[in-house]
Amino acid sequence: MVEEFQGKERGARTQRLWVHIGLRLQARRLRMGFTEASIAAHLGIPLATYQDFEAGRAEMPAAQLAELAEFFKVSMFYFFQEAVFTEVEPDPPSAPEPPRTFTVATDEDRTASLVRDFRAMDRNRQQYLLLLARALAAESQGE
């Protein structure tokens, strides 16, 4: 099931990130000579849904993005490369953020902080973070 953010406002940065990912999807698909229809069929989704992903109108589930990374023979980072949006104001926070500190923490402190922040995320964002963590770990092991 594809979860789109219909009826929910997305911040400008989030919208621009998904447009960027969509452009990277399109570039890789074209470079490899595939049609939108063939990629949609590979994923088992309607063509219109895939077109929404490439246009940045919908957020692709992490599992499908990972599947395409494997299919396109690129790392997950490929879709995020060059995604720098410094000219955009940050999304307004929904709740006041605690002050950020830059102290050196123990492994236990860092783990507890990661767990706390992970639990505060919705399921989709947890999935994105898990895929990112796996990709970072794989890259670190390859170095």
C-alpha positions as YAML, in Angstrom:
chain: A
units: angstrom
residues:
- id: 1
  name: MET
  ca: [0.00, 0.00, 0.00]
- id: 2
  name: VAL
  ca: [1.36, 3.40, -0.96]
- id: 3
  name: GLU
  ca: [0.91, 6.04, 1.67]
- id: 4
  name: GLU
  ca: [0.66, 9.48, 0.16]
- id: 5
  name: PHE
  ca: [0.39, 12.66, 2.13]
- id: 6
  name: GLN
  ca: [-2.99, 13.68, 0.79]
- id: 7
  name: GLY
  ca: [-4.65, 16.31, 2.89]
- id: 8
  name: LYS
  ca: [-1.51, 16.87, 4.93]
- id: 9
  name: GLU
  ca: [0.72, 19.85, 4.43]
- id: 10
  name: ARG
  ca: [4.33, 19.05, 3.79]
- id: 11
  name: GLY
  ca: [6.99, 21.57, 4.57]
- id: 12
  name: ALA
  ca: [8.92, 23.20, 1.75]
- id: 13
  name: ARG
  ca: [12.09, 21.26, 2.57]
- id: 14
  name: THR
  ca: [10.29, 17.92, 2.61]
- id: 15
  name: GLN
  ca: [8.57, 18.72, -0.68]
- id: 16
  name: ARG
  ca: [11.83, 19.76, -2.32]
- id: 17
  name: LEU
  ca: [13.58, 16.62, -1.06]
- id: 18
  name: TRP
  ca: [10.94, 14.38, -2.67]
- id: 19
  name: VAL
  ca: [11.12, 16.38, -5.90]
- id: 20
  name: HIS
  ca: [14.91, 15.87, -5.83]
- id: 21
  name: ILE
  ca: [14.52, 12.12, -5.20]
- id: 22
  name: GLY
  ca: [11.99, 11.95, -8.04]
- id: 23
  name: LEU
  ca: [14.42, 13.65, -10.41]
- id: 24
  name: ARG
  ca: [17.15, 11.19, -9.40]
- id: 25
  name: LEU
  ca: [14.72, 8.28, -9.98]
- id: 26
  name: GLN
  ca: [13.90, 9.64, -13.42]
- id: 27
  name: ALA
  ca: [17.53, 10.25, -14.35]
- id: 28
  name: ARG
  ca: [18.57, 6.71, -13.41]
- id: 29
  name: ARG
  ca: [15.56, 5.16, -15.11]
- id: 30
  name: LEU
  ca: [16.26, 7.03, -18.34]
- id: 31
  name: ARG
  ca: [19.97, 6.28, -18.17]
- id: 32
  name: MET
  ca: [19.18, 2.57, -17.92]
- id: 33
  name: GLY
  ca: [16.60, 2.74, -20.73]
- id: 34
  name: PHE
  ca: [13.45, 1.87, -18.78]
- id: 35
  name: THR
  ca: [9.99, 3.37, -19.17]
- id: 36
  name: GLU
  ca: [7.89, 4.61, -16.28]
- id: 37
  name: ALA
  ca: [5.44, 1.79, -17.04]
- id: 38
  name: SER
  ca: [8.15, -0.88, -16.79]
- id: 39
  name: ILE
  ca: [9.35, 0.43, -13.42]
- id: 40
  name: ALA
  ca: [5.77, 0.64, -12.11]
- id: 41
  name: ALA
  ca: [5.19, -2.95, -13.25]
- id: 42
  name: HIS
  ca: [8.44, -4.05, -11.56]
- id: 43
  name: LEU
  ca: [7.26, -2.50, -8.29]
- id: 44
  name: GLY
  ca: [3.72, -3.81, -8.74]
- id: 45
  name: ILE
  ca: [2.15, -0.36, -8.48]
- id: 46
  name: PRO
  ca: [-0.06, 1.71, -10.79]
- id: 47
  name: LEU
  ca: [1.74, 3.82, -13.39]
- id: 48
  name: ALA
  ca: [0.15, 7.00, -11.99]
- id: 49
  name: THR
  ca: [1.59, 6.25, -8.55]
- id: 50
  name: TYR
  ca: [5.09, 5.85, -9.96]
- id: 51
  name: GLN
  ca: [4.64, 9.07, -11.96]
- id: 52
  name: ASP
  ca: [3.71, 10.81, -8.69]
- id: 53
  name: PHE
  ca: [6.95, 9.51, -7.14]
- id: 54
  name: GLU
  ca: [9.07, 10.86, -10.01]
- id: 55
  name: ALA
  ca: [7.24, 14.20, -9.87]
- id: 56
  name: GLY
  ca: [7.73, 14.49, -6.10]
- id: 57
  name: ARG
  ca: [3.98, 14.56, -5.48]
- id: 58
  name: ALA
  ca: [4.11, 11.45, -3.28]
- id: 59
  name: GLU
  ca: [6.63, 10.00, -0.88]
- id: 60
  name: MET
  ca: [7.90, 6.61, -1.98]
- id: 61
  name: PRO
  ca: [7.91, 4.01, 0.78]
- id: 62
  name: ALA
  ca: [11.42, 3.18, 1.96]
- id: 63
  name: ALA
  ca: [11.11, -0.47, 0.94]
- id: 64
  name: GLN
  ca: [10.29, 0.49, -2.65]
- id: 65
  name: LEU
  ca: [13.11, 3.03, -2.77]
- id: 66
  name: ALA
  ca: [15.50, 0.34, -1.53]
- id: 67
  name: GLU
  ca: [14.14, -2.10, -4.13]
- id: 68
  name: LEU
  ca: [14.79, 0.43, -6.88]
- id: 69
  name: ALA
  ca: [18.27, 1.16, -5.58]
- id: 70
  name: GLU
  ca: [19.05, -2.54, -5.91]
- id: 71
  name: PHE
  ca: [17.31, -2.77, -9.31]
- id: 72
  name: PHE
  ca: [19.17, 0.31, -10.60]
- id: 73
  name: LYS
  ca: [22.44, -1.00, -9.08]
- id: 74
  name: VAL
  ca: [23.04, 2.12, -6.98]
- id: 75
  name: SER
  ca: [23.26, 2.74, -3.26]
- id: 76
  name: MET
  ca: [20.40, 4.39, -1.40]
- id: 77
  name: PHE
  ca: [22.61, 7.47, -1.18]
- id: 78
  name: TYR
  ca: [22.33, 7.90, -4.94]
- id: 79
  name: PHE
  ca: [18.81, 9.28, -4.53]
- id: 80
  name: PHE
  ca: [19.94, 11.82, -1.91]
- id: 81
  name: GLN
  ca: [23.17, 12.99, -3.59]
- id: 82
  name: GLU
  ca: [23.42, 16.73, -4.11]
- id: 83
  name: ALA
  ca: [20.26, 17.32, -2.08]
- id: 84
  name: VAL
  ca: [21.28, 20.60, -0.46]
- id: 85
  name: PHE
  ca: [18.58, 23.11, 0.29]
- id: 86
  name: THR
  ca: [20.36, 25.81, 2.23]
- id: 87
  name: GLU
  ca: [18.36, 28.65, 0.68]
- id: 88
  name: VAL
  ca: [15.09, 27.31, 2.11]
- id: 89
  name: GLU
  ca: [13.96, 28.34, 5.55]
- id: 90
  name: PRO
  ca: [13.59, 25.38, 7.90]
- id: 91
  name: ASP
  ca: [10.11, 24.02, 8.45]
- id: 92
  name: PRO
  ca: [8.54, 25.59, 11.52]
- id: 93
  name: PRO
  ca: [8.71, 23.13, 14.40]
- id: 94
  name: SER
  ca: [5.42, 21.71, 15.60]
- id: 95
  name: ALA
  ca: [6.70, 21.80, 19.16]
- id: 96
  name: PRO
  ca: [9.63, 23.64, 20.70]
- id: 97
  name: GLU
  ca: [12.82, 21.66, 20.22]
- id: 98
  name: PRO
  ca: [15.08, 21.11, 23.20]
- id: 99
  name: PRO
  ca: [18.36, 22.99, 22.98]
- id: 100
  name: ARG
  ca: [21.00, 21.08, 21.05]
- id: 101
  name: THR
  ca: [24.18, 20.24, 22.86]
- id: 102
  name: PHE
  ca: [27.42, 19.09, 21.36]
- id: 103
  name: THR
  ca: [28.94, 17.23, 24.23]
- id: 104
  name: VAL
  ca: [30.76, 13.96, 23.85]
- id: 105
  name: ALA
  ca: [28.45, 11.26, 25.09]
- id: 106
  name: THR
  ca: [29.12, 7.70, 26.05]
- id: 107
  name: ASP
  ca: [27.96, 4.88, 23.78]
- id: 108
  name: GLU
  ca: [25.08, 4.28, 26.20]
- id: 109
  name: ASP
  ca: [24.04, 7.94, 26.07]
- id: 110
  name: ARG
  ca: [24.13, 8.02, 22.27]
- id: 111
  name: THR
  ca: [22.17, 4.75, 22.05]
- id: 112
  name: ALA
  ca: [19.54, 5.99, 24.51]
- id: 113
  name: SER
  ca: [19.20, 9.23, 22.55]
- id: 114
  name: LEU
  ca: [18.81, 7.35, 19.26]
- id: 115
  name: VAL
  ca: [16.19, 5.04, 20.74]
- id: 116
  name: ARG
  ca: [14.25, 7.96, 22.24]
- id: 117
  name: ASP
  ca: [14.28, 9.91, 18.96]
- id: 118
  name: PHE
  ca: [13.44, 6.80, 16.92]
- id: 119
  name: ARG
  ca: [10.40, 6.05, 19.07]
- id: 120
  name: ALA
  ca: [9.17, 9.63, 18.60]
- id: 121
  name: MET
  ca: [8.99, 9.14, 14.81]
- id: 122
  name: ASP
  ca: [6.07, 7.79, 12.84]
- id: 123
  name: ARG
  ca: [6.48, 4.35, 11.26]
- id: 124
  name: ASN
  ca: [7.34, 5.65, 7.77]
- id: 125
  name: ARG
  ca: [10.14, 7.85, 9.06]
- id: 126
  name: GLN
  ca: [11.42, 4.95, 11.16]
- id: 127
  name: GLN
  ca: [11.64, 2.86, 7.99]
- id: 128
  name: TYR
  ca: [13.57, 5.61, 6.17]
- id: 129
  name: LEU
  ca: [15.98, 5.91, 9.09]
- id: 130
  name: LEU
  ca: [16.51, 2.14, 9.23]
- id: 131
  name: LEU
  ca: [17.41, 2.04, 5.54]
- id: 132
  name: LEU
  ca: [19.75, 4.98, 5.93]
- id: 133
  name: ALA
  ca: [21.42, 3.36, 8.95]
- id: 134
  name: ARG
  ca: [21.89, 0.10, 7.01]
- id: 135
  name: ALA
  ca: [23.41, 1.96, 4.08]
- id: 136
  name: LEU
  ca: [25.78, 3.90, 6.36]
- id: 137
  name: ALA
  ca: [26.81, 0.72, 8.15]
- id: 138
  name: ALA
  ca: [27.43, -1.08, 4.85]
- id: 139
  name: GLU
  ca: [29.50, 1.84, 3.58]
- id: 140
  name: SER
  ca: [31.51, 1.96, 6.81]
- id: 141
  name: GLN
  ca: [32.27, -1.76, 6.59]
- id: 142
  name: GLY
  ca: [33.41, -1.34, 3.00]
- id: 143
  name: GLU
  ca: [35.95, 1.35, 3.84]
...
